[in-house]
Amino acid sequence: MEIVFIRHGETDVNKSSRIQGASINASLNEAGRKYAERAAQNFDPSEFDAVYVSPLNRAVETAEIFTKGQKELQEDDRLLEFDYGEWDGKLLSQVKKEHPDAIDPWGKVGKNYIKYAPNGESREDLDKRCGEFIDEMLEKYPDGKVLVVAHGTLIRMMAAHLMTDGEMDKFETMNNCGLAKFSIRQGINRMLYYNRILAF
């Protein structure tokens, strides 16, 4: 199986450097839509056997642009962005100032954030739902090509689940509309590319 992930386009929440998790249902902003349209000019959706998408607006809108009306979009709650609980919508600079130990050296939310946002999702739970999704795709499309349009942290964990036993810290968040591609054959996983950019 080959599986390609696309991160959604830019939203105003992204632009303001706020944490944008599962409870934030922002739509693409004008720049995000235009950039996605430019990137989609260099993308061929016809090769995919199935397209799955997070139900959140920003992912659905991006999927519609990239698939150009050629494919049915199958929404799946397992593709929702990571749930940051009480931190959803907060300025990253604010939480870094208040809880510097919960921000990693690259400026991303660290796994111990949950002690300050106890209603948030654990990385273990995120890894579990990513694994369940991947297992289902392998069962349904063992020799097929699957496209997934989702979110930055979710895609980091998908990559980590496939390549590093869930160690998400080894992966950077992809750019808006960045692509990652993985190939899975006979239980061996390979990353073919990560954060490929289709428009400049």
CYANA upper distance limits for C-alpha pairs under 8 A (distance plus 0.5 A):
  1 MET  CA    138 LEU  CA      7.11
  1 MET  CA    141 TYR  CA      6.96
  1 MET  CA    142 PRO  CA      5.57
  1 MET  CA    143 ASP  CA      5.20
  1 MET  CA    144 GLY  CA      5.56
  1 MET  CA    145 LYS  CA      6.40
  1 MET  CA    146 VAL  CA      8.20
  1 MET  CA    183 SER  CA      6.29
  1 MET  CA    184 ILE  CA      5.68
  1 MET  CA    185 ARG  CA      7.05
  2 GLU  CA    143 ASP  CA      8.13
  2 GLU  CA    144 GLY  CA      6.89
  2 GLU  CA    145 LYS  CA      5.25
  2 GLU  CA    146 VAL  CA      6.79
  2 GLU  CA    181 LYS  CA      7.64
  2 GLU  CA    182 PHE  CA      6.22
  2 GLU  CA    183 SER  CA      4.96
  2 GLU  CA    184 ILE  CA      6.82
  3 ILE  CA    145 LYS  CA      6.26
  3 ILE  CA    146 VAL  CA      5.23
  3 ILE  CA    147 LEU  CA      6.36
  3 ILE  CA    148 VAL  CA      7.86
  3 ILE  CA    181 LYS  CA      6.28
  3 ILE  CA    182 PHE  CA      5.89
  3 ILE  CA    183 SER  CA      7.01
  4 VAL  CA    145 LYS  CA      8.33
  4 VAL  CA    146 VAL  CA      6.82
  4 VAL  CA    147 LEU  CA      5.41
  4 VAL  CA    148 VAL  CA      6.58
  4 VAL  CA    179 LEU  CA      7.30
  4 VAL  CA    180 ALA  CA      6.09
  4 VAL  CA    181 LYS  CA      4.88
  4 VAL  CA    182 PHE  CA      6.98
  5 PHE  CA    147 LEU  CA      6.55
  5 PHE  CA    148 VAL  CA      5.24
  5 PHE  CA    149 VAL  CA      6.23
  5 PHE  CA    150 ALA  CA      7.62
  5 PHE  CA    155 ILE  CA      7.44
  5 PHE  CA    179 LEU  CA      6.03
  5 PHE  CA    180 ALA  CA      5.64
  5 PHE  CA    181 LYS  CA      6.91
  6 ILE  CA    147 LEU  CA      8.27
  6 ILE  CA    148 VAL  CA      6.77
  6 ILE  CA    149 VAL  CA      5.25
  6 ILE  CA    150 ALA  CA      6.80
  6 ILE  CA    151 HIS  CA      8.33
  6 ILE  CA    177 CYS  CA      6.28
  6 ILE  CA    178 GLY  CA      6.22
  6 ILE  CA    179 LEU  CA      5.12
  6 ILE  CA    180 ALA  CA      7.20
  7 ARG  CA     59 ALA  CA      8.04
  7 ARG  CA    149 VAL  CA      6.45
  7 ARG  CA    150 ALA  CA      5.79
  7 ARG  CA    151 HIS  CA      5.58
  7 ARG  CA    152 GLY  CA      6.44
  7 ARG  CA    155 ILE  CA      7.94
  7 ARG  CA    174 MET  CA      7.41
  7 ARG  CA    175 ASN  CA      7.64
  7 ARG  CA    176 ASN  CA      6.01
  7 ARG  CA    177 CYS  CA      5.35
  7 ARG  CA    178 GLY  CA      6.11
  7 ARG  CA    179 LEU  CA      7.20
  8 HIS  CA     58 ARG  CA      6.43
  8 HIS  CA     59 ALA  CA      5.49
  8 HIS  CA     62 THR  CA      5.94
  8 HIS  CA     63 ALA  CA      8.29
  8 HIS  CA    149 VAL  CA      7.08
  8 HIS  CA    150 ALA  CA      6.49
  8 HIS  CA    151 HIS  CA      6.58
  8 HIS  CA    152 GLY  CA      8.46
  8 HIS  CA    176 ASN  CA      6.15
  8 HIS  CA    177 CYS  CA      5.87
  9 GLY  CA     28 LEU  CA      6.68
  9 GLY  CA     32 GLY  CA      5.31
  9 GLY  CA     33 ARG  CA      7.18
  9 GLY  CA     35 TYR  CA      7.85
  9 GLY  CA     36 ALA  CA      6.51
  9 GLY  CA     58 ARG  CA      7.29
  9 GLY  CA     59 ALA  CA      8.12
  9 GLY  CA     62 THR  CA      6.62
  9 GLY  CA    176 ASN  CA      5.25
  9 GLY  CA    177 CYS  CA      5.72
 10 GLU  CA     14 ASN  CA      6.60
 10 GLU  CA     15 LYS  CA      7.55
 10 GLU  CA     28 LEU  CA      6.16
 10 GLU  CA     29 ASN  CA      6.81
 10 GLU  CA     31 ALA  CA      7.46
 10 GLU  CA     32 GLY  CA      4.69
 10 GLU  CA     33 ARG  CA      8.06
 10 GLU  CA    176 ASN  CA      6.29
 11 THR  CA     15 LYS  CA      6.83
 11 THR  CA     26 ALA  CA      6.97
 11 THR  CA     27 SER  CA      6.57
 11 THR  CA     28 LEU  CA      5.01
 11 THR  CA     29 ASN  CA      5.36
 11 THR  CA     32 GLY  CA      6.78
 11 THR  CA     58 ARG  CA      7.83
 12 ASP  CA     16 SER  CA      6.65
 12 ASP  CA     26 ALA  CA      8.16
 12 ASP  CA     28 LEU  CA      7.88
 12 ASP  CA     29 ASN  CA      6.45
 13 VAL  CA     17 SER  CA      6.98
 13 VAL  CA     18 ARG  CA      6.04
 13 VAL  CA     19 ILE  CA      7.95
 13 VAL  CA     20 GLN  CA      6.99
 13 VAL  CA     26 ALA  CA      7.64
 13 VAL  CA     89 GLY  CA      8.08
 14 ASN  CA     18 ARG  CA      6.60
 14 ASN  CA     19 ILE  CA      8.07
 14 ASN  CA     20 GLN  CA      7.48
 16 SER  CA     91 LEU  CA      8.15
 17 SER  CA     91 LEU  CA      6.54
 17 SER  CA     92 LEU  CA      6.62
 17 SER  CA     93 SER  CA      8.39
 18 ARG  CA     88 ASP  CA      8.36
 18 ARG  CA     89 GLY  CA      5.97
 18 ARG  CA     90 LYS  CA      5.79
 18 ARG  CA     91 LEU  CA      4.71
 18 ARG  CA     92 LEU  CA      5.99
 19 ILE  CA     84 TYR  CA      8.37
 19 ILE  CA     87 TRP  CA      7.35
 19 ILE  CA     88 ASP  CA      5.85
 19 ILE  CA     89 GLY  CA      5.51
 19 ILE  CA     90 LYS  CA      6.06
 19 ILE  CA     91 LEU  CA      6.76
 19 ILE  CA     92 LEU  CA      6.61
 20 GLN  CA     24 ILE  CA      6.28
 20 GLN  CA     88 ASP  CA      6.31
 20 GLN  CA     89 GLY  CA      6.26
 21 GLY  CA     81 GLU  CA      5.86
 21 GLY  CA     82 PHE  CA      5.93
 21 GLY  CA     83 ASP  CA      5.62
 21 GLY  CA     84 TYR  CA      6.19
 21 GLY  CA     88 ASP  CA      6.01
 21 GLY  CA     89 GLY  CA      8.02
 22 ALA  CA     56 LEU  CA      8.40
 22 ALA  CA     80 LEU  CA      6.35
 22 ALA  CA     81 GLU  CA      5.18
 22 ALA  CA     82 PHE  CA      6.17
 22 ALA  CA     83 ASP  CA      5.26
 22 ALA  CA     84 TYR  CA      7.81
 22 ALA  CA     88 ASP  CA      8.29
 23 SER  CA     83 ASP  CA      7.29
 23 SER  CA     85 GLY  CA      8.42
 23 SER  CA     88 ASP  CA      7.26
 24 ILE  CA     88 ASP  CA      7.43
 24 ILE  CA     89 GLY  CA      7.38
 25 ASN  CA     56 LEU  CA      6.13
 25 ASN  CA     57 ASN  CA      6.46
 25 ASN  CA     58 ARG  CA      7.70
 26 ALA  CA     56 LEU  CA      8.18
 26 ALA  CA     57 ASN  CA      6.75
 26 ALA  CA     58 ARG  CA      6.55
 27 SER  CA     57 ASN  CA      5.76
 27 SER  CA     58 ARG  CA      5.16
 27 SER  CA     61 GLU  CA      8.02
 28 LEU  CA     32 GLY  CA      5.85
 28 LEU  CA     33 ARG  CA      6.42
 28 LEU  CA     57 ASN  CA      8.26
 28 LEU  CA     58 ARG  CA      5.88
 28 LEU  CA     61 GLU  CA      7.71
 28 LEU  CA     62 THR  CA      8.44
 29 ASN  CA     33 ARG  CA      6.74
 30 GLU  CA     34 LYS  CA      6.75
 31 ALA  CA     35 TYR  CA      6.52
 32 GLY  CA     36 ALA  CA      6.58
 33 ARG  CA     37 GLU  CA      6.66
 33 ARG  CA     62 THR  CA      8.12
 34 LYS  CA     38 ARG  CA      6.82
 35 TYR  CA     39 ALA  CA      6.69
 35 TYR  CA    199 ALA  CA      7.75
 36 ALA  CA     40 ALA  CA      6.44
 36 ALA  CA     62 THR  CA      7.14
 36 ALA  CA     65 ILE  CA      7.27
 36 ALA  CA     66 PHE  CA      7.85
 36 ALA  CA    177 CYS  CA      6.84
 37 GLU  CA     41 GLN  CA      7.01
 37 GLU  CA     65 ILE  CA      6.70
 37 GLU  CA     66 PHE  CA      7.88
 38 ARG  CA     42 ASN  CA      8.06
 38 ARG  CA    198 LEU  CA      8.44
 38 ARG  CA    199 ALA  CA      6.44
 39 ALA  CA     43 PHE  CA      7.46
 39 ALA  CA     66 PHE  CA      8.46
 39 ALA  CA    177 CYS  CA      7.83
 39 ALA  CA    197 ILE  CA      8.19
 39 ALA  CA    198 LEU  CA      5.33
 39 ALA  CA    199 ALA  CA      5.11
 40 ALA  CA     44 ASP  CA      8.30
 40 ALA  CA     65 ILE  CA      7.16
 40 ALA  CA     66 PHE  CA      5.38
 40 ALA  CA     67 THR  CA      8.46
 40 ALA  CA    198 LEU  CA      8.05
 42 ASN  CA    198 LEU  CA      6.67
 42 ASN  CA    199 ALA  CA      8.23
 43 PHE  CA     66 PHE  CA      7.38
 43 PHE  CA    198 LEU  CA      8.19
 44 ASP  CA     67 THR  CA      8.23
 45 PRO  CA     66 PHE  CA      7.54
 45 PRO  CA     67 THR  CA      5.79
 45 PRO  CA     68 LYS  CA      8.26
 45 PRO  CA     70 GLN  CA      7.68
 45 PRO  CA     71 LYS  CA      8.01
 46 SER  CA     70 GLN  CA      7.59
 46 SER  CA     71 LYS  CA      8.32
 47 GLU  CA    145 LYS  CA      7.68
 48 PHE  CA    144 GLY  CA      8.03
 48 PHE  CA    145 LYS  CA      5.45
 48 PHE  CA    146 VAL  CA      6.10
 48 PHE  CA    147 LEU  CA      6.91
 49 ASP  CA    141 TYR  CA      8.43
 49 ASP  CA    144 GLY  CA      6.63
 49 ASP  CA    145 LYS  CA      5.91
 49 ASP  CA    146 VAL  CA      6.41
 50 ALA  CA     71 LYS  CA      8.04
 50 ALA  CA     72 GLU  CA      8.11
 50 ALA  CA     73 LEU  CA      8.40
 50 ALA  CA     74 GLN  CA      8.49
 50 ALA  CA    145 LYS  CA      7.51
 50 ALA  CA    146 VAL  CA      5.62
 50 ALA  CA    147 LEU  CA      6.82
 51 VAL  CA     71 LYS  CA      7.40
 51 VAL  CA     72 GLU  CA      7.22
 51 VAL  CA     73 LEU  CA      5.92
 51 VAL  CA     74 GLN  CA      6.65
 51 VAL  CA    146 VAL  CA      6.46
 51 VAL  CA    147 LEU  CA      5.20
 51 VAL  CA    148 VAL  CA      6.36
 51 VAL  CA    149 VAL  CA      8.32
 52 TYR  CA     73 LEU  CA      6.30
 52 TYR  CA     74 GLN  CA      5.17
 52 TYR  CA     75 GLU  CA      6.25
 52 TYR  CA     76 ASP  CA      7.19
 52 TYR  CA    146 VAL  CA      8.11
 52 TYR  CA    147 LEU  CA      6.70
 52 TYR  CA    148 VAL  CA      5.32
 52 TYR  CA    149 VAL  CA      7.00
 53 VAL  CA     59 ALA  CA      6.98
 53 VAL  CA     60 VAL  CA      6.83
 53 VAL  CA     63 ALA  CA      7.50
 53 VAL  CA     73 LEU  CA      6.99
 53 VAL  CA     74 GLN  CA      6.49
 53 VAL  CA     75 GLU  CA      5.32
 53 VAL  CA     76 ASP  CA      6.65
 53 VAL  CA     79 LEU  CA      7.16
 53 VAL  CA    148 VAL  CA      6.07
 53 VAL  CA    149 VAL  CA      5.30
 53 VAL  CA    150 ALA  CA      6.46
 54 SER  CA     59 ALA  CA      6.28
 54 SER  CA     60 VAL  CA      7.18
 54 SER  CA     75 GLU  CA      6.08
 54 SER  CA     76 ASP  CA      6.15
 54 SER  CA     77 ASP  CA      6.73
 54 SER  CA     78 ARG  CA      8.00
 54 SER  CA     79 LEU  CA      5.18
 54 SER  CA     80 LEU  CA      5.61
 54 SER  CA     81 GLU  CA      8.24
 54 SER  CA    149 VAL  CA      7.08
 54 SER  CA    150 ALA  CA      5.81
 54 SER  CA    151 HIS  CA      8.43
 55 PRO  CA     59 ALA  CA      7.42
 55 PRO  CA     60 VAL  CA      6.84
 55 PRO  CA     75 GLU  CA      5.83
 55 PRO  CA     76 ASP  CA      6.99
 55 PRO  CA     77 ASP  CA      7.01
 55 PRO  CA     79 LEU  CA      8.20
 55 PRO  CA     80 LEU  CA      7.27
 56 LEU  CA     60 VAL  CA      6.81
 56 LEU  CA     80 LEU  CA      7.46
 57 ASN  CA     61 GLU  CA      6.46
 58 ARG  CA     62 THR  CA      6.73
 59 ALA  CA     63 ALA  CA      6.58
 59 ALA  CA    149 VAL  CA      6.39
 59 ALA  CA    150 ALA  CA      5.92
 59 ALA  CA    151 HIS  CA      7.75
 60 VAL  CA     64 GLU  CA      6.65
 60 VAL  CA    149 VAL  CA      8.07
 61 GLU  CA     65 ILE  CA      6.90
 62 THR  CA     66 PHE  CA      6.76
 62 THR  CA    149 VAL  CA      7.81
 62 THR  CA    177 CYS  CA      8.47
 63 ALA  CA     67 THR  CA      6.41
 63 ALA  CA     73 LEU  CA      8.09
 63 ALA  CA    149 VAL  CA      6.41
 64 GLU  CA     68 LYS  CA      6.47
 64 GLU  CA     69 GLY  CA      7.03
 64 GLU  CA     73 LEU  CA      8.46
 65 ILE  CA     69 GLY  CA      8.39
 67 THR  CA     71 LYS  CA      6.49
 76 ASP  CA     80 LEU  CA      8.09
 78 ARG  CA    129 ARG  CA      6.30
 78 ARG  CA    130 CYS  CA      7.36
 78 ARG  CA    133 PHE  CA      7.29
 79 LEU  CA    130 CYS  CA      8.10
 79 LEU  CA    150 ALA  CA      6.65
 79 LEU  CA    151 HIS  CA      8.30
 79 LEU  CA    154 LEU  CA      7.44
 80 LEU  CA    150 ALA  CA      7.59
 80 LEU  CA    151 HIS  CA      7.90
 80 LEU  CA    154 LEU  CA      7.86
 81 GLU  CA    150 ALA  CA      7.73
 81 GLU  CA    151 HIS  CA      6.02
 81 GLU  CA    152 GLY  CA      8.05
 81 GLU  CA    153 THR  CA      7.10
 81 GLU  CA    154 LEU  CA      5.98
 82 PHE  CA    121 GLU  CA      7.18
 82 PHE  CA    126 LEU  CA      7.33
 82 PHE  CA    153 THR  CA      6.73
 82 PHE  CA    154 LEU  CA      6.55
 83 ASP  CA     88 ASP  CA      7.87
 83 ASP  CA    120 GLY  CA      5.94
 83 ASP  CA    121 GLU  CA      5.67
 84 TYR  CA     88 ASP  CA      5.70
 84 TYR  CA    114 ILE  CA      8.48
 84 TYR  CA    117 ALA  CA      7.59
 84 TYR  CA    119 ASN  CA      8.13
 84 TYR  CA    120 GLY  CA      5.02
 84 TYR  CA    121 GLU  CA      6.64
 85 GLY  CA    117 ALA  CA      6.28
 85 GLY  CA    118 PRO  CA      7.55
 85 GLY  CA    119 ASN  CA      5.30
 85 GLY  CA    120 GLY  CA      4.18
 85 GLY  CA    121 GLU  CA      7.41
 86 GLU  CA    117 ALA  CA      5.64
 86 GLU  CA    118 PRO  CA      8.08
 86 GLU  CA    119 ASN  CA      7.01
 86 GLU  CA    120 GLY  CA      7.22
 87 TRP  CA     95 VAL  CA      8.43
 87 TRP  CA    117 ALA  CA      6.76
 87 TRP  CA    120 GLY  CA      8.36
 90 LYS  CA     94 GLN  CA      7.60
 90 LYS  CA     95 VAL  CA      7.74
 91 LEU  CA     95 VAL  CA      7.14
 92 LEU  CA     96 LYS  CA      6.59
 93 SER  CA     97 LYS  CA      6.67
 94 GLN  CA     98 GLU  CA      6.78
 95 VAL  CA     99 HIS  CA      6.07
 95 VAL  CA    100 PRO  CA      7.79
 96 LYS  CA    100 PRO  CA      5.14
 96 LYS  CA    101 ASP  CA      8.39
 96 LYS  CA    102 ALA  CA      7.77
 96 LYS  CA    103 ILE  CA      6.56
 99 HIS  CA    103 ILE  CA      7.85
102 ALA  CA    109 VAL  CA      6.63
102 ALA  CA    110 GLY  CA      5.56
102 ALA  CA    111 LYS  CA      7.69
102 ALA  CA    112 ASN  CA      6.20
102 ALA  CA    113 TYR  CA      5.33
103 ILE  CA    107 GLY  CA      6.28
103 ILE  CA    108 LYS  CA      6.01
103 ILE  CA    109 VAL  CA      5.15
103 ILE  CA    110 GLY  CA      5.48
103 ILE  CA    113 TYR  CA      8.07
104 ASP  CA    108 LYS  CA      5.86
104 ASP  CA    109 VAL  CA      6.67
104 ASP  CA    110 GLY  CA      5.76
109 VAL  CA    113 TYR  CA      7.08
111 LYS  CA    122 SER  CA      7.97
111 LYS  CA    123 ARG  CA      7.14
113 TYR  CA    117 ALA  CA      6.91
114 ILE  CA    118 PRO  CA      5.61
114 ILE  CA    119 ASN  CA      8.05
114 ILE  CA    120 GLY  CA      6.56
114 ILE  CA    121 GLU  CA      7.94
114 ILE  CA    122 SER  CA      7.45
121 GLU  CA    125 ASP  CA      7.08
121 GLU  CA    126 LEU  CA      7.55
122 SER  CA    126 LEU  CA      6.95
123 ARG  CA    127 ASP  CA      6.56
124 GLU  CA    128 LYS  CA      6.69
124 GLU  CA    166 GLY  CA      8.49
125 ASP  CA    129 ARG  CA      6.92
126 LEU  CA    130 CYS  CA      6.68
126 LEU  CA    154 LEU  CA      8.06
126 LEU  CA    157 MET  CA      7.70
127 ASP  CA    131 GLY  CA      6.53
127 ASP  CA    157 MET  CA      6.70
127 ASP  CA    158 MET  CA      7.92
127 ASP  CA    161 HIS  CA      6.90
127 ASP  CA    166 GLY  CA      6.63
128 LYS  CA    132 GLU  CA      6.72
129 ARG  CA    133 PHE  CA      6.73
130 CYS  CA    134 ILE  CA      6.75
130 CYS  CA    154 LEU  CA      8.27
130 CYS  CA    157 MET  CA      7.60
130 CYS  CA    158 MET  CA      6.29
130 CYS  CA    161 HIS  CA      7.72
131 GLY  CA    135 ASP  CA      6.57
131 GLY  CA    158 MET  CA      8.12
131 GLY  CA    161 HIS  CA      7.16
132 GLU  CA    136 GLU  CA      6.77
133 PHE  CA    137 MET  CA      6.80
134 ILE  CA    138 LEU  CA      6.72
135 ASP  CA    139 GLU  CA      6.79
136 GLU  CA    140 LYS  CA      6.66
137 MET  CA    141 TYR  CA      6.14
137 MET  CA    142 PRO  CA      7.85
137 MET  CA    146 VAL  CA      8.23
138 LEU  CA    142 PRO  CA      5.27
141 TYR  CA    145 LYS  CA      7.63
141 TYR  CA    146 VAL  CA      8.19
150 ALA  CA    154 LEU  CA      7.50
150 ALA  CA    155 ILE  CA      7.48
151 HIS  CA    155 ILE  CA      6.44
152 GLY  CA    156 ARG  CA      6.76
152 GLY  CA    173 THR  CA      5.81
152 GLY  CA    174 MET  CA      6.49
152 GLY  CA    175 ASN  CA      8.37
153 THR  CA    157 MET  CA      6.86
153 THR  CA    173 THR  CA      6.93
154 LEU  CA    158 MET  CA      6.75
155 ILE  CA    159 ALA  CA      6.66
155 ILE  CA    173 THR  CA      8.35
156 ARG  CA    160 ALA  CA      6.65
156 ARG  CA    168 MET  CA      6.48
156 ARG  CA    171 PHE  CA      6.34
156 ARG  CA    172 GLU  CA      7.42
156 ARG  CA    173 THR  CA      6.71
156 ARG  CA    174 MET  CA      8.33
157 MET  CA    161 HIS  CA      6.33
157 MET  CA    166 GLY  CA      6.87
157 MET  CA    167 GLU  CA      8.19
157 MET  CA    168 MET  CA      5.88
158 MET  CA    162 LEU  CA      6.78
159 ALA  CA    163 MET  CA      6.45
159 ALA  CA    164 THR  CA      8.23
159 ALA  CA    168 MET  CA      8.17
159 ALA  CA    171 PHE  CA      8.03
160 ALA  CA    164 THR  CA      5.36
160 ALA  CA    165 ASP  CA      6.57
160 ALA  CA    166 GLY  CA      4.99
160 ALA  CA    167 GLU  CA      5.91
160 ALA  CA    168 MET  CA      5.54
160 ALA  CA    170 LYS  CA      7.92
160 ALA  CA    171 PHE  CA      7.69
161 HIS  CA    165 ASP  CA      5.62
161 HIS  CA    166 GLY  CA      4.84
161 HIS  CA    167 GLU  CA      7.91
161 HIS  CA    168 MET  CA      8.44
162 LEU  CA    166 GLY  CA      8.07
162 LEU  CA    189 ASN  CA      6.81
163 MET  CA    189 ASN  CA      7.29
163 MET  CA    190 ARG  CA      7.93
163 MET  CA    191 MET  CA      8.07
164 THR  CA    168 MET  CA      8.15
164 THR  CA    170 LYS  CA      8.35
174 MET  CA    178 GLY  CA      6.16
174 MET  CA    179 LEU  CA      8.12
174 MET  CA    194 TYR  CA      8.13
174 MET  CA    195 ASN  CA      5.60
175 ASN  CA    195 ASN  CA      7.02
175 ASN  CA    197 ILE  CA      8.42
177 CYS  CA    197 ILE  CA      7.69
177 CYS  CA    198 LEU  CA      8.48
178 GLY  CA    194 TYR  CA      8.34
178 GLY  CA    195 ASN  CA      5.21
178 GLY  CA    196 ARG  CA      5.81
178 GLY  CA    197 ILE  CA      5.69
178 GLY  CA    198 LEU  CA      7.96
179 LEU  CA    193 TYR  CA      8.27
179 LEU  CA    194 TYR  CA      6.68
179 LEU  CA    195 ASN  CA      5.49
179 LEU  CA    196 ARG  CA      5.39
179 LEU  CA    197 ILE  CA      7.20
180 ALA  CA    191 MET  CA      8.34
180 ALA  CA    192 LEU  CA      8.08
180 ALA  CA    193 TYR  CA      5.91
180 ALA  CA    194 TYR  CA      4.65
180 ALA  CA    195 ASN  CA      6.06
180 ALA  CA    196 ARG  CA      6.98
181 LYS  CA    191 MET  CA      6.63
181 LYS  CA    192 LEU  CA      5.90
181 LYS  CA    193 TYR  CA      5.88
181 LYS  CA    194 TYR  CA      7.02
182 PHE  CA    189 ASN  CA      7.48
182 PHE  CA    190 ARG  CA      6.09
182 PHE  CA    191 MET  CA      4.99
182 PHE  CA    192 LEU  CA      6.00
182 PHE  CA    193 TYR  CA      7.82
183 SER  CA    189 ASN  CA      6.34
183 SER  CA    190 ARG  CA      5.74
183 SER  CA    191 MET  CA      7.01
183 SER  CA    192 LEU  CA      7.53
184 ILE  CA    188 ILE  CA      6.11
184 ILE  CA    189 ASN  CA      5.04
184 ILE  CA    190 ARG  CA      6.92
185 ARG  CA    189 ASN  CA      7.16
